Amino acid sequence: MTTSTLPTRATAARVDSPVASRHPAVAADRVPQLALVAPLLLFTHGILAWVDGIGAADPTETQGSVLAIVAGGILVLAVAGFASLAGMLAARSGRSEIAVPVALLSAFGAGAAAAVWVLRSTGWLVDPLPSGLTTGGAVVTALALGLALVVHTAEGRMPSGSLALAGGAGALLALPLGLEPLGALVLLIALAPLTRPVQERRPAA
């Protein structure tokens, strides 16, 4: 009886061990979700900012309203989403000379945007503020995302037309004409190829 039970336990250990070793190696790819959610958050911020500015003689008077604070928080989430998207796209390339700068720019941009929103919401920063301070974090994040998209397109992982659309969306967002919702929709279309999950390549036996 002793000799019959020992081989059974050893066999069970050999069957379970490969499954346990493969499970931690599987990493979830968040690029499709981020490519969809981040532009939608930016679109939502544009709509809320437009609604908040209706009927205001001076746009700076609405910065302390509840709707403005909510819109600012949504913008911070959008910037954080784009920052994470840029970092993940750069990590896909496997080039440290690209991944490290993109990650640093993304982290700095998202952190700056969040800090400005918190300080404005708590009254530590009083409007009107310099445009470089209010939009600096978003601009830095946009630069990081643009660099990651250029590398992604150069490696053949994204159509060149999508990169052109992303550039057009950036131009719409940069114009001081309140075209943020339109620019967000164009950016959503540009990032549509990224919403398809990438199939993992299995190494040859």
PELIN-V48041 format. One record per residue. PSI is psi in whole degrees, -180 to 180 (NA if undefined). D_CENTER is the distance of its C-alpha to the mean C-alpha in whole Angstrom. Layout:
psi;d_center
PSI;D_CENTER
PSI;D_CENTER
This chain:
psi;d_center
-36;60
-40;59
-25;58
-29;57
-33;54
-46;53
-32;52
-45;50
-39;48
-39;47
-42;46
-38;43
-38;42
-30;42
-39;40
-30;37
-40;36
-37;34
-43;32
-32;31
-30;31
-28;28
-46;26
-19;24
-14;23
117;21
137;18
135;15
111;13
2;10
-47;8
-41;10
-43;9
-38;5
-22;7
-44;9
-42;8
-48;6
-35;9
-38;11
-40;10
-39;11
-42;14
-42;15
-42;15
-41;17
-44;19
-41;20
-37;20
-44;23
-40;25
-29;25
-4;26
128;29
2;33
126;32
-38;34
117;32
-26;28
-16;28
-18;30
-3;27
-26;25
2;26
163;27
-40;25
-37;23
-38;22
-41;21
-44;19
-39;17
-39;16
-39;15
-36;13
-40;11
-41;11
-39;9
-45;7
-42;6
-38;5
-43;3
-36;2
-45;4
-39;4
-44;4
-43;6
-40;8
-38;9
-41;10
-35;12
-28;13
-32;14
-27;17
11;19
115;19
-29;19
-17;20
-43;17
-41;15
-50;16
-40;16
-42;12
-41;11
-45;14
-42;12
-45;9
-42;11
-43;13
-46;11
-40;9
-40;13
-43;15
-42;13
-40;14
-43;17
-41;18
-43;18
-44;20
-35;22
-40;23
-33;23
-3;26
6;28
-28;27
129;26
133;28
155;27
144;28
156;25
142;25
-32;22
-29;21
-40;20
-32;19
1;16
-44;16
-42;13
-37;11
-43;13
-41;13
-39;9
-38;10
-42;12
-43;10
-41;8
-42;12
-42;13
-38;11
-37;12
-46;16
-41;16
-40;15
-40;17
-30;20
4;20
19;21
-1;18
138;17
147;19
-30;20
-35;20
-38;17
-39;16
-40;19
-40;17
-38;14
-40;16
-38;18
-40;15
-37;15
-41;18
-40;19
-28;16
-23;18
135;21
54;23
10;24
32;22
23;20
-43;17
-41;17
-44;18
-36;16
-39;13
-41;15
-40;16
-36;12
-41;12
-40;15
-36;14
4;11
-40;14
-25;15
-13;12
-9;12
126;16
144;16
127;17
136;21
137;22
126;24
134;27
146;29
142;33
NA;36
